[in-house]
Amino acid sequence: MTKRLWLLLVLTFTYYCNITAQQNRWQMNQSGAISWKVGESDTHKDHIEMSGKFISAVVRYGVNPDHSFYISRDIVWPMLRTIPNNTHASLTRTFNINLGCMIYINKHLVAKETVNEILLNGKLIVRSTLNDNISLERTVFPSPDQPAFCEKYVLTNKSEKMISVEIPDIMDNIQTNPAEGLDGSYLLSIQSSNHGASSIQPKDSISFYLSITGTKSGQDFNNTNVENELAKRNAFIAFLQSNLVLETPDETLNTAFAFAKIRASESIYQTKGGPMHGPGGLSYYAAIWANDQAEYINPFFPYLGYVYGVESALNAYCQFARFMNPEYKPIPSSIIAEGTDIWNGAGDRGDGAMIAYGAARFALSQGDCKIAEQLWPLIEWCLEYNKLKLNDKGVVTSDSDELEGRFPSGSANLCTSSLYYDALISASCLGESLGKSKQQVSGYRKQAGELKINIEKYFGANVMGFDTYRYYEGNDKLRAWICIPLTVNIFDRKNATIHALFSPELWTVDGLASQSGDKTFWDRSTLYALRGVFAAGDTKRGLEYLHYYSNRRLLGEHVPYPVEAYPEGGQRHLSAESGLYCRIYTEGLFGIRPAGLSCFTISPQIPEEWGYMKLKNVHAFHNEFDIEVHRESGKIRLIVKSGSTISFNKLIENGSTCTVKF
């Protein structure tokens, strides 16, 4: 070991010890929520994005210096298109109304509010005390299937005397400029319900509501029933929490996983082009991308069993398939404006590799022969496209990568070739399951073998003292995406790569820096890296850094989901990153790799500190099943079962690979 490498390892250990001393603002509840118990001197503000099929909202909330509640809502209606109808043309408005401050109690406007607790559980719940003896609970959430943002308020009389209350009657309509809307003028309505004067006896409560809707001509949502919408939101959350359930001894990981399922799944919009999963962030709606959707989130949906998510994934691949062409010109990076236009501003980002990688994994994991046959031509086309893009060294060329020129990527980058390699492996498995020609299937396997050798020859290098990978020819700085080979089971340089990832050259308090020496970070690279570290078998460091990262995102200052980037975007809660978080467990910790329409390989990597880990109610490979891993007699027992039917039950070495067939 070189002196430089030894010093870096020492610095890494010291740095890790320091960053794990972080203080949490939030805590976990037995109900599955997280809560912030507001102290006397607590002043803090944060933002969270929540979405439904026809609406999304970035809610900015917090506690003011006088202990009152602060709220502002940036609401987006993705299908109310504005002009020009480009990527960002979703009608967006900010609403600062605070109904809790507009209540009259005993003929006087509320004089004092003290926020006691704020909870998150797929909804924003705020518990306050008004005038020292009246409790107010706000519940804030998007409608699951209407273009409405909803708020429920419950006032409870904690005093010993009857009180009179007056709830304002709000009916405020805004007509947008017809020249700025694709469908003319849009109607924005702010409406309260159950308003008026009433009396509350001691210990009794009353409820009232606020809704904010956005509609086009011919739509009417002026009488939104907030209670009904709340019941639907609760049912949606309950469904997600009962499927693909993670159980480990680490409750922080269990809870972060449960929350990530919400953000990953809620951000699907019912566009004129079918259901489209959108990243969000006040910018990216009613559109799909080759990375966020095709590569990141779509391969995850089969495991969750969320039918609407699967429909959105299939629709995304079908949208991209429209652009296949006999000349093998690039497929666009993004299909925007409800499927009516494209964006290709960064040129070929390796999008063909992203789509082939995601579509092949999705088709295998879904386990539906009809869907697989439907996607097979797209997968074939993308693989051939990549083959035609090989340079004289046998790796794939592209104009840029998924960071779209923010950082240099040369003429051929490590990420694109790694994704193409994985796609070839998956396509060979899929082709075999579909009964495609042996020549075609063996050809894909042969190409994968050759590409793996070429990846090592072209990208394998000593960078800043680590025998890892250069991201492109001429690259002399460590890059976060050196983690990519680990996620596609290329482990030739795993030790040095993991050392580099967790060294002070790349690791920061918020995860991986995109490039050594730069402050920019994108959670997606950290999430890929953690998945790869577990797949490579380094469970000790994987668990340490996964727990640290999960704790920071779930219970720290900006919660409760993975984020996109910083400083760009201000750590927006883009939704596909939450899908990548869940894949740390399915593909990293449990090591699930689809091998056919009704079979998969599994390489469980249980951390030394744990006695068990489980994934319950997994929906994949056309089956519903549980996976259980237990320590037993110095080894681990792996059990895969569907109800009372046991598909696999063996005592194996930790990290060994087994095949499960249904």
QUIJO-V232755 format. One line per field, one symbol per residue. phi: phi as a letter, one per 30 degrees, with the letter a starting at -180 (. if undefined). psi: psi as a letter, one per 40 degrees, with the letter a starting at -180 (. if undefined). burial: + if it has 16 or more other ideal C-beta (glycine too) atoms within 10 Angstrom, else -. A space follows every 50 residues. Layout:
BEGIN
phi=???
psi=???
burial=???
END
This chain:
BEGIN
phi=.dddddddddddddddedddddccdcbdcddjdcbcddddcdbabbbbcb bbdbabbcccblcdediddcbbbccccdccdccddcecdcebbcbcebdd dcdcbhibeecabbdcabbbaibccbcbcchibbcbccbcadddbbdbcb bcbbcbdcdcbdbcbbcdccbbcbcddddccdcidcccbcbcbidjcacb deidbbcbbbbbbbbcejcbbdbddddddddddddddddddcchccbbdc dddeddddddddddcdcbcdcdcjdbdbdjiibbbhabbddecdcdcedd eeddiceddddddddddddddecdaddhdddddbcchijcabbbdcidci dddeddedddddddddicdddddddeeddeddddededcdddcicdcada bddhidbdbicbcdddddddedddddddddddddiddddddddddddddd deddddddcdacbhjcdbbddadjdbbdbddddeeddciccebddddded dcdddbdbdcjdddbeicddbbeeddddddddddedjcdddededddddd ddddbdcbbccecdbaddihhddddddddddddeddccdcidbdbadbaa cbbdbddedccaabbchdcahibcacbbbbdahibbccbbbcicdcdaab cbddidcbccbc
psi=hidddddddddddddddddeeihhdiiiideeiiihhhidehhiiiiihi iadeiihhhhiahideeihhhihhhhgdegiihigadefhhhihhehgdd eeihhfeiihdhhhhdihihfeihhhhihhfeehihhhhhiihdfifhhi hhhhhhheaeiiiiihhihhghhhhihdeehdfaiihhhhhiifaaiiih iheiiiiiihihihiiheihfefhhdddddddddddddddeeighhhieh ddddddddddddddddfhhgieeihhhidafedgifiiidcddddddded ddddfhddddddddddddddddeiieefiiiidihiffeeiihfeeahef ddddddddddddddddfhddddddeddddddddddddeehaeefihiida aeefediieaehiddddddddddddddddddddefiiddddddddddddd dddddddddhihhfehgbiidiheheihideeedddeffhedfddddddd deieddhiefahidiheiehihdddddddddddddeegdddddddddddd ddddebdhieiiiciheheffighddddddddeddddcdefhhheidfii ihghghideieiiihifhhiffihiihhhihhfeaihhhhihbehhdhgi hiiheihihhh.
burial=----+--+---+--++-------+++-+----++++-+-------+++++ +++++++++++++---++++++++++++++++--+-+-++++--+-+-++ --+-+----+--++++-++++++++++++++--+-+++++++++-+++++ +++-+++-----+-+++--+-----+----++---++++++++-+----+ -------+++++++++----+--+-+--++-+++-++--++-++++++-+ -++++++++++++++++++++-++++++++++++++++++++++++++++ ++++++--++-++++++-+++-++---+-++++++++++-++-+-+-+++ ++++++++++++++++++--++--++-++++++-+++-++---+++++++ +++--+++++-++++++++++++++++++++++--+----+-+++-++-- ++-++--++++-++++++++++--+-++++++++++++++--++-+++++ ++++++++-+++++++---++++++++++++++++++++-++++++++++ ++++++-+++++++++--+-++++++++++++++++++++++++++++++ +++++++--+--+++--++++---++++++-----+-+++-------+-- -+-++----+-+
END
